[in-house]
Amino acid sequence: MHILVVEDQQRLANLLKRVLSEERHAVDVAYDGNGGYDLAASDTYDLVILDVMLPGMDGLQVCRQMREDGVQTPVLMLTARGAVEDRVTGLNVGADDYLVKPFAMEEFLARVNALLRRRNREIETTTELSVGDLSLDLVRHEVKRGGKIIDLTAKEFALLEYLIRNAGQALTRTQITDHVWRYDLDALSNVVDTYIHYLRDKIDKGFPHQLIKTVRGVGYKIEA
């Protein structure tokens, strides 16, 4: 899973990154609210771990703005404030769970895993994805464009699924590698470009409109 940690205490932020990385998650870190919001707004994360007291935008503002923007990524808020009204405020702006500092790492991981399980259940309820005349049947593992069935390898299918789940958004090569290959030893430096080439040959070649776009200086996106 891809997790964003927004925490201004660098020692704690780095500790959380190390612990989550050991659980085989891909982790990005931001040390202030504005940087955290910019990353969270990309809507490419499976979970955001968000401190309340941050320089710039505070955690409540970040969470509120995420929800107003339509970003539904689960949010686990961290705070030194343990009063009931503070927890209620955090939940009312859209947080999914609330953890008071200092906390035991076992409880932290338990809450992270609970939110990720909920996220997985939400994703699994979707059986078909589409962009333009391209569709993915997640149950049959079948891809069609313009009514024509297209054969993809398992890795090509996973890459295309990730692109479509984030249709219209520019994804970096690092984001794609984290989600599709994760800790796969076959994920060489040029693997994303190679598999994008494979996909273009299969889903764009011969069609008048090209769905997969190169975003110069960033990576790739798919859009109708």
FIBA-188644 format. One record per residue: residue number from 0; residue in one letter; x negated, y negated, z negated of N, C-alpha, C in turn. Coordinates in steps of 0.2 Angstrom, whole numbers, plus 5000, padded with zeros to 4 digits. Layout:
BEGIN
SITE;num;residu;n_c1;n_c2;n_c3;ca_c1;ca_c2;ca_c3;c_c1;c_c2;c_c3
SITE;NUM;a;X;Y;Z;X;Y;Z;X;Y;Z .
...
***
This chain:
BEGIN
SITE;num;residu;n_c1;n_c2;n_c3;ca_c1;ca_c2;ca_c3;c_c1;c_c2;c_c3
SITE;0;m;4996;5006;5000;5000;5000;5000;4996;4994;5000 .
SITE;1;h;4998;4988;5002;4995;4982;5003;4998;4977;4998 .
SITE;2;i;4993;4975;4993;4995;4971;4987;4992;4965;4987 .
SITE;3;l;4995;4959;4985;4992;4953;4984;4992;4951;4977 .
SITE;4;v;4987;4949;4974;4986;4947;4967;4985;4940;4967 .
SITE;5;v;4989;4936;4964;4988;4928;4963;4987;4927;4956 .
SITE;6;e;4981;4926;4954;4979;4925;4947;4973;4920;4947 .
SITE;7;d;4973;4915;4943;4968;4910;4943;4962;4912;4938 .
SITE;8;q;4963;4916;4933;4958;4919;4929;4954;4924;4933 .
SITE;9;q;4948;4922;4936;4945;4926;4941;4943;4933;4938 .
SITE;10;r;4941;4933;4931;4939;4939;4928;4945;4944;4928 .
SITE;11;l;4951;4942;4927;4957;4946;4926;4958;4948;4934 .
SITE;12;a;4958;4943;4938;4960;4945;4945;4956;4950;4948 .
SITE;13;n;4949;4949;4947;4944;4954;4949;4945;4961;4946 .
SITE;14;l;4947;4961;4940;4949;4968;4936;4955;4971;4939 .
SITE;15;l;4960;4967;4940;4966;4970;4943;4965;4973;4950 .
SITE;16;k;4961;4969;4954;4959;4971;4961;4955;4978;4961 .
SITE;17;r;4950;4978;4956;4946;4985;4955;4951;4990;4953 .
SITE;18;v;4955;4989;4948;4960;4995;4946;4965;4997;4952 .
SITE;19;l;4967;4992;4955;4972;4994;4961;4968;4997;4967 .
SITE;20;s;4962;4995;4968;4958;4998;4973;4957;5005;4972 .
SITE;21;e;4955;5007;4965;4954;5013;4963;4960;5018;4964 .
SITE;22;e;4966;5015;4964;4972;5018;4965;4974;5019;4973 .
SITE;23;r;4969;5017;4977;4969;5018;4984;4974;5013;4987 .
SITE;24;h;4974;5007;4984;4978;5001;4987;4974;4996;4991 .
SITE;25;a;4976;4993;4996;4972;4988;4999;4974;4981;4995 .
SITE;26;v;4969;4977;4993;4971;4972;4988;4968;4965;4991 .
SITE;27;d;4972;4960;4991;4970;4953;4993;4971;4949;4986 .
SITE;28;v;4966;4944;4985;4967;4940;4979;4967;4933;4981 .
SITE;29;a;4971;4929;4978;4971;4921;4978;4971;4919;4971 .
SITE;30;y;4967;4913;4970;4966;4910;4964;4970;4904;4962 .
SITE;31;d;4974;4902;4967;4979;4896;4965;4985;4897;4969 .
SITE;32;g;4990;4893;4967;4997;4894;4969;4998;4893;4977 .
SITE;33;n;4995;4888;4979;4996;4886;4986;4993;4891;4991 .
SITE;34;g;4987;4894;4989;4984;4899;4993;4988;4906;4992 .
SITE;35;g;4990;4907;4986;4994;4913;4985;5001;4913;4989 .
SITE;36;y;5004;4907;4989;5010;4906;4993;5009;4907;5001 .
SITE;37;d;5003;4904;5003;5002;4905;5010;5001;4912;5012 .
SITE;38;l;4998;4916;5008;4997;4923;5010;5004;4927;5009 .
SITE;39;a;5007;4925;5003;5014;4929;5002;5019;4927;5008 .
SITE;40;a;5019;4921;5010;5024;4919;5015;5023;4923;5022 .
SITE;41;s;5017;4926;5023;5016;4930;5029;5020;4937;5029 .
SITE;42;d;5023;4938;5023;5028;4944;5023;5025;4951;5025 .
SITE;43;t;5018;4952;5024;5015;4958;5026;5013;4962;5020 .
SITE;44;y;5015;4960;5014;5013;4964;5008;5018;4968;5005 .
SITE;45;d;5016;4974;5002;5021;4978;4999;5023;4976;4992 .
SITE;46;l;5019;4972;4989;5020;4970;4982;5015;4963;4981 .
SITE;47;v;5018;4958;4977;5015;4953;4975;5014;4952;4967 .
SITE;48;i;5008;4952;4965;5007;4951;4957;5005;4944;4956 .
SITE;49;l;5010;4941;4953;5010;4933;4952;5009;4931;4945 .
SITE;50;d;5004;4927;4944;5004;4924;4937;5008;4918;4937 .
SITE;51;v;5011;4916;4931;5015;4910;4931;5011;4904;4931 .
SITE;52;m;5006;4903;4927;5002;4897;4926;4997;4897;4931 .
SITE;53;l;4998;4893;4936;4993;4893;4942;4991;4885;4943 .
SITE;54;p;4985;4884;4946;4984;4877;4948;4988;4876;4955 .
SITE;55;g;4990;4870;4957;4994;4869;4962;5001;4871;4961 .
SITE;56;m;5004;4875;4965;5011;4877;4964;5010;4883;4958 .
SITE;57;d;5015;4882;4954;5015;4887;4949;5018;4894;4951 .
SITE;58;g;5018;4899;4947;5021;4905;4950;5028;4905;4951 .
SITE;59;l;5032;4901;4947;5039;4901;4948;5040;4897;4954 .
SITE;60;q;5037;4892;4956;5038;4889;4962;5036;4893;4968 .
SITE;61;v;5031;4897;4968;5029;4902;4973;5034;4907;4974 .
SITE;62;c;5037;4910;4969;5042;4915;4969;5048;4912;4972 .
SITE;63;r;5050;4906;4970;5056;4903;4972;5056;4901;4979 .
SITE;64;q;5050;4899;4982;5049;4897;4989;5049;4903;4993 .
SITE;65;m;5046;4909;4991;5046;4915;4994;5053;4917;4996 .
SITE;66;r;5057;4917;4991;5064;4919;4991;5068;4915;4996 .
SITE;67;e;5067;4908;4996;5071;4903;5000;5068;4904;5007 .
SITE;68;d;5062;4907;5008;5060;4908;5015;5062;4915;5018 .
SITE;69;g;5065;4919;5013;5068;4925;5016;5063;4931;5015 .
SITE;70;v;5057;4930;5011;5052;4935;5010;5055;4939;5004 .
SITE;71;q;5056;4945;5005;5059;4950;5000;5054;4954;4997 .
SITE;72;t;5048;4953;4998;5042;4957;4994;5043;4957;4987 .
SITE;73;p;5043;4963;4984;5044;4964;4976;5038;4959;4973 .
SITE;74;v;5040;4956;4967;5036;4952;4964;5036;4954;4956 .
SITE;75;l;5029;4955;4954;5028;4957;4947;5025;4950;4944 .
SITE;76;m;5028;4947;4940;5026;4941;4937;5022;4942;4930 .
SITE;77;l;5016;4939;4930;5012;4940;4924;5012;4933;4920 .
SITE;78;t;5012;4933;4913;5012;4927;4910;5010;4928;4902 .
SITE;79;a;5008;4923;4899;5006;4923;4892;5013;4921;4888 .
SITE;80;r;5018;4919;4892;5024;4917;4888;5029;4923;4887 .
SITE;81;g;5030;4925;4881;5034;4931;4880;5041;4929;4878 .
SITE;82;a;5043;4923;4877;5050;4921;4875;5055;4924;4880 .
SITE;83;v;5061;4925;4877;5066;4928;4882;5068;4923;4887 .
SITE;84;e;5069;4917;4886;5071;4912;4891;5065;4911;4896 .
SITE;85;d;5059;4912;4895;5054;4912;4900;5055;4918;4905 .
SITE;86;r;5056;4924;4902;5057;4930;4906;5063;4929;4910 .
SITE;87;v;5069;4926;4907;5075;4925;4911;5073;4920;4917 .
SITE;88;t;5070;4915;4916;5068;4910;4921;5064;4914;4927 .
SITE;89;g;5060;4918;4925;5056;4921;4930;5060;4926;4934 .
SITE;90;l;5065;4929;4931;5069;4934;4935;5074;4930;4939 .
SITE;91;n;5076;4924;4936;5081;4920;4940;5079;4917;4946 .
SITE;92;v;5072;4916;4947;5069;4913;4953;5068;4919;4958 .
SITE;93;g;5069;4925;4956;5068;4930;4961;5063;4935;4959 .
SITE;94;a;5059;4935;4954;5055;4940;4952;5058;4947;4951 .
SITE;95;d;5055;4952;4952;5058;4959;4951;5056;4962;4944 .
SITE;96;d;5050;4960;4941;5048;4962;4935;5044;4957;4931 .
SITE;97;y;5043;4958;4925;5039;4953;4921;5035;4956;4916 .
SITE;98;l;5029;4955;4916;5024;4958;4911;5020;4952;4907 .
SITE;99;v;5020;4953;4900;5017;4948;4896;5010;4950;4894 .
SITE;100;k;5006;4945;4895;4999;4946;4893;4998;4945;4886 .
SITE;101;p;4993;4948;4883;4989;4954;4886;4993;4960;4887 .
SITE;102;f;4991;4964;4891;4995;4970;4893;4990;4976;4893 .
SITE;103;a;4993;4982;4892;4989;4988;4893;4989;4990;4900 .
SITE;104;m;4983;4992;4903;4982;4993;4910;4987;4999;4912 .
SITE;105;e;4988;5004;4907;4993;5009;4909;5000;5007;4910 .
SITE;106;e;5002;5002;4906;5009;4999;4908;5009;4995;4914 .
SITE;107;f;5003;4991;4915;5003;4987;4922;5004;4992;4928 .
SITE;108;l;5000;4998;4928;5000;5002;4933;5007;5006;4934 .
SITE;109;a;5010;5007;4928;5017;5010;4928;5022;5005;4931 .
SITE;110;r;5022;4999;4930;5026;4994;4933;5025;4993;4940 .
SITE;111;v;5018;4993;4942;5017;4993;4949;5019;4998;4953 .
SITE;112;n;5018;5004;4950;5021;5010;4954;5028;5011;4954 .
SITE;113;a;5032;5008;4949;5039;5008;4949;5042;5003;4955 .
SITE;114;l;5038;4998;4956;5040;4993;4961;5039;4996;4968 .
SITE;115;l;5033;4999;4968;5031;5002;4975;5036;5008;4977 .
SITE;116;r;5038;5012;4972;5043;5017;4974;5049;5014;4976 .
SITE;117;r;5052;5009;4973;5058;5005;4975;5057;5002;4982 .
SITE;118;r;5051;5000;4983;5050;4997;4990;5050;5003;4995 .
SITE;119;n;5047;5008;4994;5047;5014;4998;5054;5016;5000 .
SITE;120;r;5058;5017;4995;5065;5019;4996;5069;5014;5000 .
SITE;121;e;5068;5007;4999;5071;5003;5004;5069;5003;5011 .
SITE;122;i;5062;5005;5012;5059;5006;5019;5062;5012;5022 .
SITE;123;e;5063;5017;5018;5065;5024;5020;5072;5024;5023 .
SITE;124;t;5076;5019;5020;5083;5019;5022;5084;5016;5029 .
SITE;125;t;5079;5013;5032;5079;5011;5039;5077;5017;5044 .
SITE;126;t;5081;5019;5048;5080;5025;5053;5078;5023;5060 .
SITE;127;e;5079;5016;5061;5078;5014;5068;5075;5007;5068 .
SITE;128;l;5070;5006;5072;5067;4999;5073;5067;4997;5080 .
SITE;129;s;5068;4991;5081;5068;4989;5089;5065;4982;5089 .
SITE;130;v;5062;4980;5095;5061;4974;5097;5062;4973;5105 .
SITE;131;g;5066;4969;5107;5068;4969;5114;5071;4975;5116 .
SITE;132;d;5068;4978;5122;5071;4984;5124;5067;4990;5122 .
SITE;133;l;5063;4989;5117;5059;4995;5114;5062;4997;5107 .
SITE;134;s;5063;5003;5106;5065;5006;5100;5061;5012;5097 .
SITE;135;l;5061;5012;5091;5058;5018;5087;5063;5021;5083 .
SITE;136;d;5064;5028;5084;5068;5032;5080;5064;5035;5074 .
SITE;137;l;5064;5033;5068;5060;5035;5063;5061;5042;5061 .
SITE;138;v;5067;5045;5062;5069;5051;5060;5066;5056;5065 .
SITE;139;r;5068;5055;5072;5066;5059;5077;5059;5058;5079 .
SITE;140;h;5056;5053;5077;5049;5051;5079;5049;5050;5086 .
SITE;141;e;5053;5046;5089;5054;5045;5096;5054;5038;5098 .
SITE;142;v;5051;5036;5103;5050;5029;5106;5053;5029;5113 .
SITE;143;k;5057;5024;5114;5060;5022;5120;5059;5015;5122 .
SITE;144;r;5058;5014;5128;5058;5007;5131;5062;5007;5138 .
SITE;145;g;5067;5003;5138;5072;5003;5144;5075;5010;5145 .
SITE;146;g;5076;5014;5140;5079;5020;5140;5074;5026;5142 .
SITE;147;k;5068;5024;5143;5063;5029;5145;5059;5031;5139 .
SITE;148;i;5059;5038;5137;5055;5041;5132;5048;5040;5133 .
SITE;149;i;5044;5037;5128;5037;5036;5128;5033;5041;5123 .
SITE;150;d;5029;5045;5125;5025;5049;5120;5019;5045;5117 .
SITE;151;l;5019;5045;5110;5014;5042;5107;5011;5047;5102 .
SITE;152;t;5004;5046;5100;5001;5050;5095;5004;5048;5088 .
SITE;153;a;5002;5051;5083;5004;5049;5076;5002;5043;5074 .
SITE;154;k;4995;5041;5076;4992;5035;5074;4995;5029;5078 .
SITE;155;e;4996;5031;5085;4999;5025;5089;5006;5024;5087 .
SITE;156;f;5010;5029;5084;5017;5028;5082;5016;5023;5075 .
SITE;157;a;5012;5025;5071;5011;5021;5065;5009;5014;5066 .
SITE;158;l;5005;5013;5071;5003;5006;5073;5009;5002;5076 .
SITE;159;l;5012;5005;5080;5018;5002;5083;5023;5001;5078 .
SITE;160;e;5024;5005;5073;5029;5004;5068;5027;4998;5064 .
SITE;161;y;5021;4997;5062;5019;4992;5058;5020;4985;5062 .
SITE;162;l;5018;4985;5068;5019;4979;5072;5026;4977;5072 .
SITE;163;i;5031;4982;5073;5038;4980;5074;5041;4978;5067 .
SITE;164;r;5039;4981;5062;5041;4979;5055;5039;4972;5054 .
SITE;165;n;5034;4969;5057;5032;4963;5057;5032;4959;5063 .
SITE;166;a;5038;4960;5067;5039;4957;5074;5038;4950;5073 .
SITE;167;g;5035;4947;5078;5034;4939;5078;5029;4936;5074 .
SITE;168;q;5026;4940;5069;5020;4938;5065;5014;4940;5068 .
SITE;169;a;5009;4936;5067;5002;4937;5069;4999;4941;5064 .
SITE;170;l;4996;4947;5065;4993;4952;5060;4985;4952;5062 .
SITE;171;t;4981;4951;5057;4974;4952;5058;4972;4959;5059 .
SITE;172;r;4966;4960;5061;4964;4967;5062;4963;4970;5055 .
SITE;173;t;4961;4966;5050;4960;4969;5043;4967;4971;5041 .
SITE;174;q;4972;4967;5042;4979;4969;5039;4981;4976;5043 .
SITE;175;i;4980;4976;5049;4982;4982;5053;4978;4988;5050 .
SITE;176;t;4971;4987;5050;4967;4993;5047;4969;4995;5040 .
SITE;177;d;4971;4990;5036;4973;4992;5029;4979;4996;5029 .
SITE;178;h;4984;4994;5033;4991;4998;5033;4991;5004;5037 .
SITE;179;v;4987;5004;5043;4988;5010;5047;4982;5015;5046 .
SITE;180;w;4976;5013;5045;4971;5018;5043;4969;5018;5036 .
SITE;181;r;4970;5013;5032;4968;5013;5025;4961;5016;5024 .
SITE;182;y;4960;5021;5021;4954;5024;5019;4951;5029;5024 .
SITE;183;d;4954;5029;5030;4953;5034;5035;4946;5033;5037 .
SITE;184;l;4941;5038;5037;4934;5037;5039;4934;5036;5046 .
SITE;185;d;4939;5037;5050;4939;5036;5057;4940;5029;5059 .
SITE;186;a;4942;5025;5054;4943;5018;5056;4937;5014;5057 .
SITE;187;l;4934;5014;5063;4928;5011;5065;4930;5003;5066 .
SITE;188;s;4925;4999;5067;4926;4992;5068;4930;4990;5074 .
SITE;189;n;4930;4994;5079;4934;4992;5085;4940;4997;5086 .
SITE;190;v;4942;5000;5080;4948;5005;5081;4954;5001;5083 .
SITE;191;v;4956;4996;5080;4962;4992;5081;4962;4990;5088 .
SITE;192;d;4957;4987;5091;4957;4985;5098;4958;4991;5103 .
SITE;193;t;4955;4996;5101;4956;5003;5105;4963;5005;5105 .
SITE;194;y;4966;5005;5099;4973;5008;5099;4978;5003;5102 .
SITE;195;i;4977;4997;5101;4981;4992;5105;4981;4993;5112 .
SITE;196;h;4975;4994;5115;4974;4996;5122;4978;5002;5124 .
SITE;197;y;4978;5007;5120;4982;5013;5121;4989;5011;5121 .
SITE;198;l;4991;5007;5116;4999;5006;5116;5001;5002;5122 .
SITE;199;r;4997;4997;5124;4998;4993;5130;4999;4997;5136 .
SITE;200;d;4995;5002;5137;4995;5006;5143;5002;5010;5143 .
SITE;201;k;5004;5012;5137;5010;5016;5136;5017;5012;5136 .
SITE;202;i;5017;5006;5132;5023;5003;5132;5024;4996;5136 .
SITE;203;d;5019;4994;5138;5019;4987;5142;5018;4988;5149 .
SITE;204;k;5013;4993;5151;5011;4994;5158;5017;4996;5162 .
SITE;205;g;5019;4992;5168;5024;4994;5172;5031;4990;5170 .
SITE;206;f;5031;4987;5165;5037;4983;5163;5035;4975;5164 .
SITE;207;p;5041;4972;5166;5039;4965;5168;5038;4960;5162 .
SITE;208;h;5040;4962;5156;5038;4958;5150;5034;4962;5145 .
SITE;209;q;5028;4958;5144;5023;4961;5139;5025;4960;5132 .
SITE;210;l;5026;4965;5128;5028;4964;5121;5022;4963;5116 .
SITE;211;i;5017;4966;5117;5011;4965;5113;5007;4959;5115 .
SITE;212;k;5006;4955;5111;5002;4949;5112;4996;4948;5108 .
SITE;213;t;4990;4946;5111;4984;4944;5108;4985;4937;5105 .
SITE;214;v;4983;4936;5098;4983;4930;5095;4976;4928;5094 .
SITE;215;r;4974;4923;5098;4967;4922;5098;4964;4919;5092 .
SITE;216;g;4959;4922;5089;4956;4920;5083;4959;4924;5077 .
SITE;217;v;4965;4927;5078;4968;4930;5073;4969;4938;5073 .
SITE;218;g;4973;4940;5079;4973;4947;5080;4979;4949;5085 .
SITE;219;y;4984;4952;5083;4989;4954;5087;4996;4953;5084 .
SITE;220;k;5001;4953;5089;5008;4953;5086;5013;4956;5092 .
SITE;221;i;5019;4958;5090;5023;4960;5095;5030;4956;5095 .
SITE;222;e;5032;4954;5100;5039;4950;5100;5042;4951;5107 .
SITE;223;a;5049;4950;5107;5052;4951;5113;5052;4944;5117 .
***
